[in-house]
Structure formats: C-alpha cells, structure tokens
Amino acid sequence: MEPHYHINLFWSDEDACWIADVPDLKPCSAHGSSRAEALANVNDAIEGWLEAAAEKDLPIPAPRYRPAIYATT
C-alpha cells in the first residue's frame, strides 16, 4: 500500500508560486503555478524520494506529521 504523507500547500509571495512540501520526507518539496500543478509535482517528488531512499537502502519514515490542530493527545 502506498503511504499517505501529509502535504503542506501554500502560496509564496516571494517565489510567486504555490509551494508543496512533505514534512516527513526532508527535504521533499515542489512548486507550481497552480495548486493542482504543485500537488502533481510534489507527488512526483514523493515517488522520487522514496525510490532514491530504497535504492540507497535508507530508512523510509512512516507518515506521522499532522498539524497541531489535528494532533491527538
């Protein structure tokens, strides 16, 4: 089963584009001129990150990150 990693998606005035980053996979991020493009690009980046880690026999972190408002106690 494909892991489901949290994706932060936000507009960057400084870069004038949408940024998507994956906190559990440092550094894994992408950008795009639209939200949809940034999400498509970050999904490609996640796939590449996981493939590279597997090829190098590096540990692949479990999806864990959740913003504080969704965290359980």
mmJSON file of the N, C-alpha and C atoms, coordinates in Angstrom:
{"data_MODEL":{"atom_site":{
"group_PDB":["ATOM","ATOM","ATOM","ATOM","ATOM","ATOM","ATOM","ATOM","ATOM","ATOM","ATOM","ATOM","ATOM","ATOM","ATOM","ATOM","ATOM","ATOM","ATOM","ATOM","ATOM","ATOM","ATOM","ATOM","ATOM","ATOM","ATOM","ATOM","ATOM","ATOM","ATOM","ATOM","ATOM","ATOM","ATOM","ATOM","ATOM","ATOM","ATOM","ATOM","ATOM","ATOM","ATOM","ATOM","ATOM","ATOM","ATOM","ATOM","ATOM","ATOM","ATOM","ATOM","ATOM","ATOM","ATOM","ATOM","ATOM","ATOM","ATOM","ATOM","ATOM","ATOM","ATOM","ATOM","ATOM","ATOM","ATOM","ATOM","ATOM","ATOM","ATOM","ATOM","ATOM","ATOM","ATOM","ATOM","ATOM","ATOM","ATOM","ATOM","ATOM","ATOM","ATOM","ATOM","ATOM","ATOM","ATOM","ATOM","ATOM","ATOM","ATOM","ATOM","ATOM","ATOM","ATOM","ATOM","ATOM","ATOM","ATOM","ATOM","ATOM","ATOM","ATOM","ATOM","ATOM","ATOM","ATOM","ATOM","ATOM","ATOM","ATOM","ATOM","ATOM","ATOM","ATOM","ATOM","ATOM","ATOM","ATOM","ATOM","ATOM","ATOM","ATOM","ATOM","ATOM","ATOM","ATOM","ATOM","ATOM","ATOM","ATOM","ATOM","ATOM","ATOM","ATOM","ATOM","ATOM","ATOM","ATOM","ATOM","ATOM","ATOM","ATOM","ATOM","ATOM","ATOM","ATOM","ATOM","ATOM","ATOM","ATOM","ATOM","ATOM","ATOM","ATOM","ATOM","ATOM","ATOM","ATOM","ATOM","ATOM","ATOM","ATOM","ATOM","ATOM","ATOM","ATOM","ATOM","ATOM","ATOM","ATOM","ATOM","ATOM","ATOM","ATOM","ATOM","ATOM","ATOM","ATOM","ATOM","ATOM","ATOM","ATOM","ATOM","ATOM","ATOM","ATOM","ATOM","ATOM","ATOM","ATOM","ATOM","ATOM","ATOM","ATOM","ATOM","ATOM","ATOM","ATOM","ATOM","ATOM","ATOM","ATOM","ATOM","ATOM","ATOM","ATOM","ATOM","ATOM","ATOM","ATOM","ATOM","ATOM","ATOM","ATOM","ATOM","ATOM","ATOM","ATOM"],
"id":[1,2,3,4,5,6,7,8,9,10,11,12,13,14,15,16,17,18,19,20,21,22,23,24,25,26,27,28,29,30,31,32,33,34,35,36,37,38,39,40,41,42,43,44,45,46,47,48,49,50,51,52,53,54,55,56,57,58,59,60,61,62,63,64,65,66,67,68,69,70,71,72,73,74,75,76,77,78,79,80,81,82,83,84,85,86,87,88,89,90,91,92,93,94,95,96,97,98,99,100,101,102,103,104,105,106,107,108,109,110,111,112,113,114,115,116,117,118,119,120,121,122,123,124,125,126,127,128,129,130,131,132,133,134,135,136,137,138,139,140,141,142,143,144,145,146,147,148,149,150,151,152,153,154,155,156,157,158,159,160,161,162,163,164,165,166,167,168,169,170,171,172,173,174,175,176,177,178,179,180,181,182,183,184,185,186,187,188,189,190,191,192,193,194,195,196,197,198,199,200,201,202,203,204,205,206,207,208,209,210,211,212,213,214,215,216,217,218,219],
"type_symbol":["N","C","C","N","C","C","N","C","C","N","C","C","N","C","C","N","C","C","N","C","C","N","C","C","N","C","C","N","C","C","N","C","C","N","C","C","N","C","C","N","C","C","N","C","C","N","C","C","N","C","C","N","C","C","N","C","C","N","C","C","N","C","C","N","C","C","N","C","C","N","C","C","N","C","C","N","C","C","N","C","C","N","C","C","N","C","C","N","C","C","N","C","C","N","C","C","N","C","C","N","C","C","N","C","C","N","C","C","N","C","C","N","C","C","N","C","C","N","C","C","N","C","C","N","C","C","N","C","C","N","C","C","N","C","C","N","C","C","N","C","C","N","C","C","N","C","C","N","C","C","N","C","C","N","C","C","N","C","C","N","C","C","N","C","C","N","C","C","N","C","C","N","C","C","N","C","C","N","C","C","N","C","C","N","C","C","N","C","C","N","C","C","N","C","C","N","C","C","N","C","C","N","C","C","N","C","C","N","C","C","N","C","C","N","C","C","N","C","C"],
"label_atom_id":["N","CA","C","N","CA","C","N","CA","C","N","CA","C","N","CA","C","N","CA","C","N","CA","C","N","CA","C","N","CA","C","N","CA","C","N","CA","C","N","CA","C","N","CA","C","N","CA","C","N","CA","C","N","CA","C","N","CA","C","N","CA","C","N","CA","C","N","CA","C","N","CA","C","N","CA","C","N","CA","C","N","CA","C","N","CA","C","N","CA","C","N","CA","C","N","CA","C","N","CA","C","N","CA","C","N","CA","C","N","CA","C","N","CA","C","N","CA","C","N","CA","C","N","CA","C","N","CA","C","N","CA","C","N","CA","C","N","CA","C","N","CA","C","N","CA","C","N","CA","C","N","CA","C","N","CA","C","N","CA","C","N","CA","C","N","CA","C","N","CA","C","N","CA","C","N","CA","C","N","CA","C","N","CA","C","N","CA","C","N","CA","C","N","CA","C","N","CA","C","N","CA","C","N","CA","C","N","CA","C","N","CA","C","N","CA","C","N","CA","C","N","CA","C","N","CA","C","N","CA","C","N","CA","C","N","CA","C","N","CA","C","N","CA","C","N","CA","C","N","CA","C","N","CA","C"],
"label_alt_id":[null,null,null,null,null,null,null,null,null,null,null,null,null,null,null,null,null,null,null,null,null,null,null,null,null,null,null,null,null,null,null,null,null,null,null,null,null,null,null,null,null,null,null,null,null,null,null,null,null,null,null,null,null,null,null,null,null,null,null,null,null,null,null,null,null,null,null,null,null,null,null,null,null,null,null,null,null,null,null,null,null,null,null,null,null,null,null,null,null,null,null,null,null,null,null,null,null,null,null,null,null,null,null,null,null,null,null,null,null,null,null,null,null,null,null,null,null,null,null,null,null,null,null,null,null,null,null,null,null,null,null,null,null,null,null,null,null,null,null,null,null,null,null,null,null,null,null,null,null,null,null,null,null,null,null,null,null,null,null,null,null,null,null,null,null,null,null,null,null,null,null,null,null,null,null,null,null,null,null,null,null,null,null,null,null,null,null,null,null,null,null,null,null,null,null,null,null,null,null,null,null,null,null,null,null,null,null,null,null,null,null,null,null,null,null,null,null,null,null],
"label_comp_id":["MET","MET","MET","GLU","GLU","GLU","PRO","PRO","PRO","HIS","HIS","HIS","TYR","TYR","TYR","HIS","HIS","HIS","ILE","ILE","ILE","ASN","ASN","ASN","LEU","LEU","LEU","PHE","PHE","PHE","TRP","TRP","TRP","SER","SER","SER","ASP","ASP","ASP","GLU","GLU","GLU","ASP","ASP","ASP","ALA","ALA","ALA","CYS","CYS","CYS","TRP","TRP","TRP","ILE","ILE","ILE","ALA","ALA","ALA","ASP","ASP","ASP","VAL","VAL","VAL","PRO","PRO","PRO","ASP","ASP","ASP","LEU","LEU","LEU","LYS","LYS","LYS","PRO","PRO","PRO","CYS","CYS","CYS","SER","SER","SER","ALA","ALA","ALA","HIS","HIS","HIS","GLY","GLY","GLY","SER","SER","SER","SER","SER","SER","ARG","ARG","ARG","ALA","ALA","ALA","GLU","GLU","GLU","ALA","ALA","ALA","LEU","LEU","LEU","ALA","ALA","ALA","ASN","ASN","ASN","VAL","VAL","VAL","ASN","ASN","ASN","ASP","ASP","ASP","ALA","ALA","ALA","ILE","ILE","ILE","GLU","GLU","GLU","GLY","GLY","GLY","TRP","TRP","TRP","LEU","LEU","LEU","GLU","GLU","GLU","ALA","ALA","ALA","ALA","ALA","ALA","ALA","ALA","ALA","GLU","GLU","GLU","LYS","LYS","LYS","ASP","ASP","ASP","LEU","LEU","LEU","PRO","PRO","PRO","ILE","ILE","ILE","PRO","PRO","PRO","ALA","ALA","ALA","PRO","PRO","PRO","ARG","ARG","ARG","TYR","TYR","TYR","ARG","ARG","ARG","PRO","PRO","PRO","ALA","ALA","ALA","ILE","ILE","ILE","TYR","TYR","TYR","ALA","ALA","ALA","THR","THR","THR","THR","THR","THR"],
"label_asym_id":["A","A","A","A","A","A","A","A","A","A","A","A","A","A","A","A","A","A","A","A","A","A","A","A","A","A","A","A","A","A","A","A","A","A","A","A","A","A","A","A","A","A","A","A","A","A","A","A","A","A","A","A","A","A","A","A","A","A","A","A","A","A","A","A","A","A","A","A","A","A","A","A","A","A","A","A","A","A","A","A","A","A","A","A","A","A","A","A","A","A","A","A","A","A","A","A","A","A","A","A","A","A","A","A","A","A","A","A","A","A","A","A","A","A","A","A","A","A","A","A","A","A","A","A","A","A","A","A","A","A","A","A","A","A","A","A","A","A","A","A","A","A","A","A","A","A","A","A","A","A","A","A","A","A","A","A","A","A","A","A","A","A","A","A","A","A","A","A","A","A","A","A","A","A","A","A","A","A","A","A","A","A","A","A","A","A","A","A","A","A","A","A","A","A","A","A","A","A","A","A","A","A","A","A","A","A","A","A","A","A","A","A","A","A","A","A","A","A","A"],
"label_entity_id":["1","1","1","1","1","1","1","1","1","1","1","1","1","1","1","1","1","1","1","1","1","1","1","1","1","1","1","1","1","1","1","1","1","1","1","1","1","1","1","1","1","1","1","1","1","1","1","1","1","1","1","1","1","1","1","1","1","1","1","1","1","1","1","1","1","1","1","1","1","1","1","1","1","1","1","1","1","1","1","1","1","1","1","1","1","1","1","1","1","1","1","1","1","1","1","1","1","1","1","1","1","1","1","1","1","1","1","1","1","1","1","1","1","1","1","1","1","1","1","1","1","1","1","1","1","1","1","1","1","1","1","1","1","1","1","1","1","1","1","1","1","1","1","1","1","1","1","1","1","1","1","1","1","1","1","1","1","1","1","1","1","1","1","1","1","1","1","1","1","1","1","1","1","1","1","1","1","1","1","1","1","1","1","1","1","1","1","1","1","1","1","1","1","1","1","1","1","1","1","1","1","1","1","1","1","1","1","1","1","1","1","1","1","1","1","1","1","1","1"],
"label_seq_id":[1,1,1,2,2,2,3,3,3,4,4,4,5,5,5,6,6,6,7,7,7,8,8,8,9,9,9,10,10,10,11,11,11,12,12,12,13,13,13,14,14,14,15,15,15,16,16,16,17,17,17,18,18,18,19,19,19,20,20,20,21,21,21,22,22,22,23,23,23,24,24,24,25,25,25,26,26,26,27,27,27,28,28,28,29,29,29,30,30,30,31,31,31,32,32,32,33,33,33,34,34,34,35,35,35,36,36,36,37,37,37,38,38,38,39,39,39,40,40,40,41,41,41,42,42,42,43,43,43,44,44,44,45,45,45,46,46,46,47,47,47,48,48,48,49,49,49,50,50,50,51,51,51,52,52,52,53,53,53,54,54,54,55,55,55,56,56,56,57,57,57,58,58,58,59,59,59,60,60,60,61,61,61,62,62,62,63,63,63,64,64,64,65,65,65,66,66,66,67,67,67,68,68,68,69,69,69,70,70,70,71,71,71,72,72,72,73,73,73],
"pdbx_PDB_ins_code":[null,null,null,null,null,null,null,null,null,null,null,null,null,null,null,null,null,null,null,null,null,null,null,null,null,null,null,null,null,null,null,null,null,null,null,null,null,null,null,null,null,null,null,null,null,null,null,null,null,null,null,null,null,null,null,null,null,null,null,null,null,null,null,null,null,null,null,null,null,null,null,null,null,null,null,null,null,null,null,null,null,null,null,null,null,null,null,null,null,null,null,null,null,null,null,null,null,null,null,null,null,null,null,null,null,null,null,null,null,null,null,null,null,null,null,null,null,null,null,null,null,null,null,null,null,null,null,null,null,null,null,null,null,null,null,null,null,null,null,null,null,null,null,null,null,null,null,null,null,null,null,null,null,null,null,null,null,null,null,null,null,null,null,null,null,null,null,null,null,null,null,null,null,null,null,null,null,null,null,null,null,null,null,null,null,null,null,null,null,null,null,null,null,null,null,null,null,null,null,null,null,null,null,null,null,null,null,null,null,null,null,null,null,null,null,null,null,null,null],
"Cartn_x":[0.844,0.0,0.883,0.501,1.244,1.049,2.148,2.0,1.347,0.618,-0.073,0.609,1.469,2.202,1.438,1.548,0.946,1.669,0.905,1.473,1.022,1.981,1.671,1.619,0.555,0.389,0.115,0.928,0.76,1.288,0.775,1.227,2.439,3.448,4.641,4.701,4.499,4.64,6.071,7.025,8.439,8.786,8.248,8.547,7.495,6.366,5.254,4.756,4.604,4.082,3.549,2.875,2.4,3.53,3.689,4.707,3.999,4.491,4.001,5.204,5.149,6.256,5.729,6.594,6.241,7.122,6.581,7.4,8.066,7.438,8.028,9.214,9.326,10.393,11.279,12.271,13.151,14.271,14.619,13.828,13.034,11.762,10.916,9.877,9.999,9.057,9.002,8.013,7.849,7.072,6.958,6.201,5.427,4.525,3.766,3.034,2.558,1.831,0.39,-0.088,-1.421,-1.303,-2.345,-2.335,-2.255,-3.033,-3.048,-1.67,-0.999,0.333,1.327,1.271,2.171,1.929,0.665,0.356,0.829,0.617,1.094,2.614,3.282,4.741,5.265,4.586,5.07,4.799,3.745,3.528,4.66,5.135,6.301,7.54,7.677,8.832,8.806,7.62,7.494,7.942,7.449,7.819,9.331,9.935,11.38,12.139,11.657,12.304,12.301,11.143,11.018,11.872,11.907,12.73,14.216,14.655,16.06,16.444,15.565,15.847,15.93,15.029,15.043,16.317,16.719,17.929,19.177,19.192,20.35,20.214,19.143,18.864,18.779,18.177,17.97,16.59,16.436,15.122,14.08,12.89,11.774,10.845,10.699,9.887,8.404,7.763,6.314,5.651,4.512,3.79,3.353,3.772,3.419,2.97,3.51,3.273,1.8,1.319,-0.022,0.063,-0.564,-0.554,-1.143,-0.741,-1.151,-2.661,-3.427,-4.878,-5.496,-4.776,-5.291,-4.636,-3.662,-2.942,-3.864,-3.663,-4.437,-3.569,-4.198,-3.439,-3.597],
"Cartn_y":[-1.194,0.0,1.249,2.214,3.469,4.291,4.779,5.615,6.951,7.474,8.75,9.794,10.588,11.618,12.936,13.652,14.981,15.929,16.769,17.762,19.145,20.033,21.44,22.133,22.868,23.565,25.032,25.924,27.347,28.204,29.416,30.402,31.131,31.296,32.04,33.329,34.471,35.765,35.951,35.521,35.69,34.953,33.753,32.949,33.091,33.729,33.924,32.6,31.617,30.321,29.562,28.458,27.565,26.625,26.4,25.504,24.345,23.147,21.953,21.27,21.025,20.325,19.196,18.208,16.996,16.948,17.344,17.437,16.125,14.986,13.707,13.297,13.869,13.499,14.712,14.891,16.056,15.772,16.608,17.706,17.221,17.317,16.912,17.995,18.699,19.766,19.981,20.752,21.078,22.386,22.908,24.146,24.065,25.01,25.082,26.397,26.71,27.964,27.882,26.659,26.464,25.446,25.378,24.376,22.973,22.731,21.407,21.029,21.989,21.717,21.431,22.206,21.973,20.597,20.197,18.874,17.764,17.912,16.898,16.781,17.924,17.927,17.316,17.589,17.034,15.531,15.067,13.617,12.942,13.566,13.054,13.088,14.169,14.305,13.234,12.939,11.878,10.548,10.243,8.992,8.911,9.994,10.018,9.887,10.551,10.488,9.058,8.397,7.025,6.058,6.242,5.386,5.549,6.794,7.052,6.454,6.604,6.039,4.519,3.894,2.436,1.964,2.673,2.311,2.4,3.365,3.565,2.817,2.02,1.235,2.113,3.296,4.217,3.974,4.269,4.071,5.022,4.515,5.317,5.593,6.865,7.194,6.903,6.482,6.294,7.664,7.78,9.058,9.374,10.516,10.875,12.306,13.218,14.64,14.991,15.733,16.317,17.67,18.673,19.982,19.876,20.772,20.743,20.699,21.346,21.369,19.992,19.083,17.729,16.696,17.104,16.15,15.635,14.38,13.805,13.759,13.79,13.742,12.423],
"Cartn_z":[0.0,0.0,0.0,-0.761,-0.858,0.411,1.016,2.217,1.88,2.836,2.667,3.539,2.932,3.66,3.652,4.74,4.856,3.907,3.229,2.307,2.74,2.983,3.226,1.866,1.614,0.343,0.648,0.102,0.4,-0.744,-0.818,-1.798,-1.242,-2.059,-1.672,-2.478,-1.804,-2.488,-2.987,-2.167,-2.517,-3.819,-3.984,-5.172,-6.265,-5.934,-6.863,-7.449,-6.553,-6.988,-5.769,-6.051,-4.993,-4.602,-3.315,-2.777,-2.087,-2.324,-1.643,-1.008,0.292,0.936,1.811,2.034,2.773,4.02,5.18,6.397,6.814,6.548,6.949,6.083,4.895,3.964,3.714,4.556,4.449,3.474,2.572,2.032,0.815,0.857,-0.267,-0.487,-1.598,-1.898,-3.402,-3.819,-5.231,-5.32,-6.512,-6.701,-8.011,-8.19,-9.433,-9.54,-10.722,-10.926,-10.448,-10.174,-9.591,-8.463,-7.629,-6.557,-7.141,-8.201,-8.815,-9.363,-9.979,-10.518,-9.397,-8.317,-7.186,-6.577,-6.449,-5.897,-6.822,-8.114,-9.063,-8.989,-8.918,-8.856,-7.56,-6.442,-5.179,-5.118,-5.764,-5.819,-6.587,-7.658,-8.375,-7.48,-6.712,-5.809,-4.715,-4.18,-3.167,-3.762,-4.949,-5.604,-5.801,-6.271,-6.459,-5.154,-4.111,-2.8,-2.295,-2.38,-1.886,-2.708,-4.022,-4.878,-4.55,-4.387,-4.078,-2.724,-1.734,-0.409,-0.481,-1.233,-1.362,-2.076,-3.129,-3.868,-3.002,-2.087,-1.214,0.098,0.212,1.419,2.671,2.497,3.61,4.229,5.508,6.136,5.538,5.377,4.871,6.047,6.412,7.585,7.357,8.418,8.376,8.35,7.693,7.72,9.153,9.665,11.041,11.209,10.431,10.657,10.529,11.483,11.433,12.128,11.565,12.234,13.642,14.494,15.899,16.088,15.201,15.409,15.209,14.529,14.294,15.198,15.954,16.808,17.912,18.258,19.348,20.585,21.713,22.976,23.65],
"occupancy":[1.0,1.0,1.0,1.0,1.0,1.0,1.0,1.0,1.0,1.0,1.0,1.0,1.0,1.0,1.0,1.0,1.0,1.0,1.0,1.0,1.0,1.0,1.0,1.0,1.0,1.0,1.0,1.0,1.0,1.0,1.0,1.0,1.0,1.0,1.0,1.0,1.0,1.0,1.0,1.0,1.0,1.0,1.0,1.0,1.0,1.0,1.0,1.0,1.0,1.0,1.0,1.0,1.0,1.0,1.0,1.0,1.0,1.0,1.0,1.0,1.0,1.0,1.0,1.0,1.0,1.0,1.0,1.0,1.0,1.0,1.0,1.0,1.0,1.0,1.0,1.0,1.0,1.0,1.0,1.0,1.0,1.0,1.0,1.0,1.0,1.0,1.0,1.0,1.0,1.0,1.0,1.0,1.0,1.0,1.0,1.0,1.0,1.0,1.0,1.0,1.0,1.0,1.0,1.0,1.0,1.0,1.0,1.0,1.0,1.0,1.0,1.0,1.0,1.0,1.0,1.0,1.0,1.0,1.0,1.0,1.0,1.0,1.0,1.0,1.0,1.0,1.0,1.0,1.0,1.0,1.0,1.0,1.0,1.0,1.0,1.0,1.0,1.0,1.0,1.0,1.0,1.0,1.0,1.0,1.0,1.0,1.0,1.0,1.0,1.0,1.0,1.0,1.0,1.0,1.0,1.0,1.0,1.0,1.0,1.0,1.0,1.0,1.0,1.0,1.0,1.0,1.0,1.0,1.0,1.0,1.0,1.0,1.0,1.0,1.0,1.0,1.0,1.0,1.0,1.0,1.0,1.0,1.0,1.0,1.0,1.0,1.0,1.0,1.0,1.0,1.0,1.0,1.0,1.0,1.0,1.0,1.0,1.0,1.0,1.0,1.0,1.0,1.0,1.0,1.0,1.0,1.0,1.0,1.0,1.0,1.0,1.0,1.0,1.0,1.0,1.0,1.0,1.0,1.0],
"B_iso_or_equiv":[0.0,0.0,0.0,0.0,0.0,0.0,0.0,0.0,0.0,0.0,0.0,0.0,0.0,0.0,0.0,0.0,0.0,0.0,0.0,0.0,0.0,0.0,0.0,0.0,0.0,0.0,0.0,0.0,0.0,0.0,0.0,0.0,0.0,0.0,0.0,0.0,0.0,0.0,0.0,0.0,0.0,0.0,0.0,0.0,0.0,0.0,0.0,0.0,0.0,0.0,0.0,0.0,0.0,0.0,0.0,0.0,0.0,0.0,0.0,0.0,0.0,0.0,0.0,0.0,0.0,0.0,0.0,0.0,0.0,0.0,0.0,0.0,0.0,0.0,0.0,0.0,0.0,0.0,0.0,0.0,0.0,0.0,0.0,0.0,0.0,0.0,0.0,0.0,0.0,0.0,0.0,0.0,0.0,0.0,0.0,0.0,0.0,0.0,0.0,0.0,0.0,0.0,0.0,0.0,0.0,0.0,0.0,0.0,0.0,0.0,0.0,0.0,0.0,0.0,0.0,0.0,0.0,0.0,0.0,0.0,0.0,0.0,0.0,0.0,0.0,0.0,0.0,0.0,0.0,0.0,0.0,0.0,0.0,0.0,0.0,0.0,0.0,0.0,0.0,0.0,0.0,0.0,0.0,0.0,0.0,0.0,0.0,0.0,0.0,0.0,0.0,0.0,0.0,0.0,0.0,0.0,0.0,0.0,0.0,0.0,0.0,0.0,0.0,0.0,0.0,0.0,0.0,0.0,0.0,0.0,0.0,0.0,0.0,0.0,0.0,0.0,0.0,0.0,0.0,0.0,0.0,0.0,0.0,0.0,0.0,0.0,0.0,0.0,0.0,0.0,0.0,0.0,0.0,0.0,0.0,0.0,0.0,0.0,0.0,0.0,0.0,0.0,0.0,0.0,0.0,0.0,0.0,0.0,0.0,0.0,0.0,0.0,0.0,0.0,0.0,0.0,0.0,0.0,0.0],
"pdbx_formal_charge":[null,null,null,null,null,null,null,null,null,null,null,null,null,null,null,null,null,null,null,null,null,null,null,null,null,null,null,null,null,null,null,null,null,null,null,null,null,null,null,null,null,null,null,null,null,null,null,null,null,null,null,null,null,null,null,null,null,null,null,null,null,null,null,null,null,null,null,null,null,null,null,null,null,null,null,null,null,null,null,null,null,null,null,null,null,null,null,null,null,null,null,null,null,null,null,null,null,null,null,null,null,null,null,null,null,null,null,null,null,null,null,null,null,null,null,null,null,null,null,null,null,null,null,null,null,null,null,null,null,null,null,null,null,null,null,null,null,null,null,null,null,null,null,null,null,null,null,null,null,null,null,null,null,null,null,null,null,null,null,null,null,null,null,null,null,null,null,null,null,null,null,null,null,null,null,null,null,null,null,null,null,null,null,null,null,null,null,null,null,null,null,null,null,null,null,null,null,null,null,null,null,null,null,null,null,null,null,null,null,null,null,null,null,null,null,null,null,null,null],
"auth_seq_id":[1,1,1,2,2,2,3,3,3,4,4,4,5,5,5,6,6,6,7,7,7,8,8,8,9,9,9,10,10,10,11,11,11,12,12,12,13,13,13,14,14,14,15,15,15,16,16,16,17,17,17,18,18,18,19,19,19,20,20,20,21,21,21,22,22,22,23,23,23,24,24,24,25,25,25,26,26,26,27,27,27,28,28,28,29,29,29,30,30,30,31,31,31,32,32,32,33,33,33,34,34,34,35,35,35,36,36,36,37,37,37,38,38,38,39,39,39,40,40,40,41,41,41,42,42,42,43,43,43,44,44,44,45,45,45,46,46,46,47,47,47,48,48,48,49,49,49,50,50,50,51,51,51,52,52,52,53,53,53,54,54,54,55,55,55,56,56,56,57,57,57,58,58,58,59,59,59,60,60,60,61,61,61,62,62,62,63,63,63,64,64,64,65,65,65,66,66,66,67,67,67,68,68,68,69,69,69,70,70,70,71,71,71,72,72,72,73,73,73],
"auth_comp_id":["MET","MET","MET","GLU","GLU","GLU","PRO","PRO","PRO","HIS","HIS","HIS","TYR","TYR","TYR","HIS","HIS","HIS","ILE","ILE","ILE","ASN","ASN","ASN","LEU","LEU","LEU","PHE","PHE","PHE","TRP","TRP","TRP","SER","SER","SER","ASP","ASP","ASP","GLU","GLU","GLU","ASP","ASP","ASP","ALA","ALA","ALA","CYS","CYS","CYS","TRP","TRP","TRP","ILE","ILE","ILE","ALA","ALA","ALA","ASP","ASP","ASP","VAL","VAL","VAL","PRO","PRO","PRO","ASP","ASP","ASP","LEU","LEU","LEU","LYS","LYS","LYS","PRO","PRO","PRO","CYS","CYS","CYS","SER","SER","SER","ALA","ALA","ALA","HIS","HIS","HIS","GLY","GLY","GLY","SER","SER","SER","SER","SER","SER","ARG","ARG","ARG","ALA","ALA","ALA","GLU","GLU","GLU","ALA","ALA","ALA","LEU","LEU","LEU","ALA","ALA","ALA","ASN","ASN","ASN","VAL","VAL","VAL","ASN","ASN","ASN","ASP","ASP","ASP","ALA","ALA","ALA","ILE","ILE","ILE","GLU","GLU","GLU","GLY","GLY","GLY","TRP","TRP","TRP","LEU","LEU","LEU","GLU","GLU","GLU","ALA","ALA","ALA","ALA","ALA","ALA","ALA","ALA","ALA","GLU","GLU","GLU","LYS","LYS","LYS","ASP","ASP","ASP","LEU","LEU","LEU","PRO","PRO","PRO","ILE","ILE","ILE","PRO","PRO","PRO","ALA","ALA","ALA","PRO","PRO","PRO","ARG","ARG","ARG","TYR","TYR","TYR","ARG","ARG","ARG","PRO","PRO","PRO","ALA","ALA","ALA","ILE","ILE","ILE","TYR","TYR","TYR","ALA","ALA","ALA","THR","THR","THR","THR","THR","THR"],
"auth_asym_id":["A","A","A","A","A","A","A","A","A","A","A","A","A","A","A","A","A","A","A","A","A","A","A","A","A","A","A","A","A","A","A","A","A","A","A","A","A","A","A","A","A","A","A","A","A","A","A","A","A","A","A","A","A","A","A","A","A","A","A","A","A","A","A","A","A","A","A","A","A","A","A","A","A","A","A","A","A","A","A","A","A","A","A","A","A","A","A","A","A","A","A","A","A","A","A","A","A","A","A","A","A","A","A","A","A","A","A","A","A","A","A","A","A","A","A","A","A","A","A","A","A","A","A","A","A","A","A","A","A","A","A","A","A","A","A","A","A","A","A","A","A","A","A","A","A","A","A","A","A","A","A","A","A","A","A","A","A","A","A","A","A","A","A","A","A","A","A","A","A","A","A","A","A","A","A","A","A","A","A","A","A","A","A","A","A","A","A","A","A","A","A","A","A","A","A","A","A","A","A","A","A","A","A","A","A","A","A","A","A","A","A","A","A","A","A","A","A","A","A"],
"auth_atom_id":["N","CA","C","N","CA","C","N","CA","C","N","CA","C","N","CA","C","N","CA","C","N","CA","C","N","CA","C","N","CA","C","N","CA","C","N","CA","C","N","CA","C","N","CA","C","N","CA","C","N","CA","C","N","CA","C","N","CA","C","N","CA","C","N","CA","C","N","CA","C","N","CA","C","N","CA","C","N","CA","C","N","CA","C","N","CA","C","N","CA","C","N","CA","C","N","CA","C","N","CA","C","N","CA","C","N","CA","C","N","CA","C","N","CA","C","N","CA","C","N","CA","C","N","CA","C","N","CA","C","N","CA","C","N","CA","C","N","CA","C","N","CA","C","N","CA","C","N","CA","C","N","CA","C","N","CA","C","N","CA","C","N","CA","C","N","CA","C","N","CA","C","N","CA","C","N","CA","C","N","CA","C","N","CA","C","N","CA","C","N","CA","C","N","CA","C","N","CA","C","N","CA","C","N","CA","C","N","CA","C","N","CA","C","N","CA","C","N","CA","C","N","CA","C","N","CA","C","N","CA","C","N","CA","C","N","CA","C","N","CA","C","N","CA","C","N","CA","C","N","CA","C","N","CA","C"],
"pdbx_PDB_model_num":[1,1,1,1,1,1,1,1,1,1,1,1,1,1,1,1,1,1,1,1,1,1,1,1,1,1,1,1,1,1,1,1,1,1,1,1,1,1,1,1,1,1,1,1,1,1,1,1,1,1,1,1,1,1,1,1,1,1,1,1,1,1,1,1,1,1,1,1,1,1,1,1,1,1,1,1,1,1,1,1,1,1,1,1,1,1,1,1,1,1,1,1,1,1,1,1,1,1,1,1,1,1,1,1,1,1,1,1,1,1,1,1,1,1,1,1,1,1,1,1,1,1,1,1,1,1,1,1,1,1,1,1,1,1,1,1,1,1,1,1,1,1,1,1,1,1,1,1,1,1,1,1,1,1,1,1,1,1,1,1,1,1,1,1,1,1,1,1,1,1,1,1,1,1,1,1,1,1,1,1,1,1,1,1,1,1,1,1,1,1,1,1,1,1,1,1,1,1,1,1,1,1,1,1,1,1,1,1,1,1,1,1,1,1,1,1,1,1,1]
}}}
